[in-house]
Amino acid sequence: MTTIEPVPVLEPQRERRSFADGLRNALPKIVLAPSFAVILVFVYGFILWTVYLSFTTSRILPVYKWGGFDAYFRLWSQPNWYVAMQNLAIFGVLYIGICIILGLGIAILMDQRIRAEGLLRPIFLYPMALSFVVTGTAWKWFLNPGLGLENTMHNLGWTSFKFDWLVNPKMAIYTVVIAGVWQASGFVMAMFLAGLRGIDGEIIKAAQIDGASTVSIYRRIIIPLLRPVFLSAFIVLAHMAIKSYDLVIALTGGGPGNATELPSTFMYSYTFTRNQMNVGSASAVMMLMGITAIIVPYLYSELRERKQ
Amino acid sequence: MSATQETVSAGGARTARYFIYAALVILALVYLLPLYVMLSTSLKSLDEIRGGDMLALPRDPSIAAWVRAWGEACIGVSCVGIKGYFWNSIKMVVPAVLISTLLGALNGYVLTKWRFPGHRLVFGMMLFACFIPFQAVLIPMARVLGTFGLSNSTAGLVIVHVIYGLGFTTLFFRNYYEAFPDELVKAAMIDGAGFFRIFWRILLPSSGPIIVVTIIYQFTNIWNDFLFGVSFSSGTSSPMTVALNNLVASSTGVKEYNVDMAAAVFAALPTLFVYVVAGRYFVRGLMAGAVKG
């Protein structure tokens, strides 16, 4: 396209030019360096700092007196921490599972050449644009035991209907699941829909000619082909589940009592309100380890694939 | 549960299609319900809320609760509404989005067009930074902000959001520029164009879509952030999400559900607006953030 004229190089200027060349060669690195340095310090340096704090005797303020594994022993002997871990397990499994099932289900329905797709898609996806605090506030009101869903059902004539999950310590964690699924399932649907659109139509046509039923085409061919989407959805949702903080705070405040405690709320309260900063740091380290175990293998394999 | 297309009779196929449409419409209504309830509650009076039905349309809609939420509602001890917090969020979001997007564009440019040994490791480390639980950096960040006198300030929150948004903005631009033809950059180099000139004249003019995606992604994330806001600010310097939570969680006085909902609508409006105007780009950002590499 472009005609390239070699730039004439003048011999005598070589000395000065090499300095300019050096600067020019270094320029990209100079541009990148501040960002990378900031990440090194504020991400990796801070993580080490937090790890170090978890081995100290810090209470209200950071102190740098070595405390060994004391904070970890204390962490794992807190009933609260077990509640948090158990809740994370319940929330994580249901949140990820329901989001994937619902997301895939809606995506398959949407993929049947339906007419109003452009209208429906944004409806399933808009919750993702909202803040978790807004979601929590809306669902807190919607599930309000006195004036919310329960009242509506009573007005509709179903007077025995009882829905007190929000204030029932046994059931409160499931309200977090409901609100979380409402927020994220549309996004999972969009991921699956993109996956479905990427499948080669020839394969499906061939199966249809062979007389396979729609159900078995989905079960035997399409869903197995969507495996990478399942993996991506799992990673995204697992990572969101471990980080979940705002939703619980806005919806239940971690309560009633400590019924909806999660590792994230545990970390915050032990660090900033219960004055056990070393235990809070230890719980943060646990969260980091959980996420690292999920994310690093995934990123590693993704980056490797790119290389090949 | 899906369509039974192999059914030979046209009637069967039609029934299946009705089923699909019915299922989708019902699901869509369920997804819309919380938003509808939020909006209609915000337009009702307290008496109507207590005596009526959550799902009923407001009998005589009034924006009184909106006015109260904006300018009169009590958050903590000050009863001046949420407007100050709304502006706090704006003042935090605009610079944080612009700075992190610009830096991300430059980083992505370097990582694709000016590769150096170890570029993969640098990118990998920046990418992992996107996913860390912020709890692991919360205490040190609070100390550092305190040391520099930046706690409780918008500037402090801008810095925090720029730093922890860099990973994502770099990811977006890197993946976009990866697909940008190297030949154009090489040709420009041979023509004597320098680093910034190539960026400015060749890459940036064709970066429109990814700039929109990045800005929307960052805007949504930073506006919706709660953890950093609640950790590094308090009182009147808080962003909108923190103020909303304080308003709703406060247990003093009469619980004004309509005002709570109006405040929630205010907190939701900017991101919903962006979503309605540029939903396509919003989804692309989410996808790019999810399907990595």
Interface residues (C-beta under 8 A of the other chain):
Chain A: M1 T2 I4 P6 V7 R24 L27 P28 K29 V31 L32 P34 S35 F36 V38 I39 L40 F42 V43 Y44 G45 F46 I47 W49 T50 L53 P62 G105 I106 I108 L109 M110 Q112 I114 A116 L120 P122 I123 F124 L125 Y126 P127 M128 A129 L130 S131 F132 V133 V134 T135 G136 T137 A138 W139 K140 W141 F142 N144 L147 G148 L149 N151 T152 N155 W182 G186 F187 A190 M191 A194 Q208 G211 S213 T214 V215 Y218 S232 A233 I235 V236 H239 I242 K243 Y245 D246 I249 A250 G253 P263 S264 M267 Y268 T271 F272 M277 G280 S281 S283 A284 V285 M287 L288 I291 I295 V296 Y298 L299 Y300 E302 L303 E305 R306 K307
Chain B: M1 S2 A3 T4 Q5 E6 R17 I20 Y21 A23 L24 L27 A28 Y31 L32 L33 P34 L35 V37 M38 T41 I49 R50 D53 M54 L55 L103 L106 N107 V110 L111 W114 F116 R120 V122 F123 G124 M125 M126 L127 F128 A129 F131 I132 P133 F134 Q135 A136 V137 L138 I139 P140 M141 R143 I163 Y164 L166 G167 T170 A187 I190 D191 G192 G194 F195 T220 W223 N224 D225 F226 L227 V230 S231 T241 L244 N245 V248 A249 Y257 D260 M261 A264 A267 A268 T271 L272 V274 Y275 V276 G279 F282 V283 L286 M287 A290 V291 K292 G293
